[in-house]
Amino acid sequence: MRVDKFLKVSRIIKRRTIANEACDAGRVMINGKVVKAGAEVKIGDIIEIQFGNNTTKIEVLDLKESTKKEDAVNMYKSL
């Protein structure tokens, strides 16, 4: 699954276009590497996202094409 789609489906970032812009700006890293929006995410990957001065670090636990709001938190674990 693409990283921008994962961020949107898991509801870490509200809209896919915003997730896409964050990737293009170099604010998203997978396993320590800066990635573009089309980079593939796999279960077990560590994603770091910079929101201003804050950095959010999560581990991918599940990949789903779509999910309910209540189930979205089960797709990742905050580190």
C-alpha positions, 0 to 999 in steps of 0.5 A, a space after each residue: 500500500 502507498 504511504 499516503 493512502 495508509 496515512 489517510 485510511 489509518 486516519 493519522 492524516 485527515 486527507 490524502 492530498 495533505 499526506 501527499 504534500 507532507 511526503 513531497 515536503 520530505 516530512 515522512 520517513 519509513 525506517 529512517 529514509 525520507 520517502 515520496 508519496 508512492 513508497 510502499 508500506 509493509 507490516 512492521 515498518 516504522 513511519 516517522 512524520 514531522 508535524 511542525 516541531 513534533 515528530 510522530 513515530 508509529 509502527 504499521 500493524 495492519 494494512 486495509 484498503 478501507 476501515 471504520 473510524 473505530 478500527 483505524 487505531 488498530 492499524 498502527 501502534 504509537 512508539 
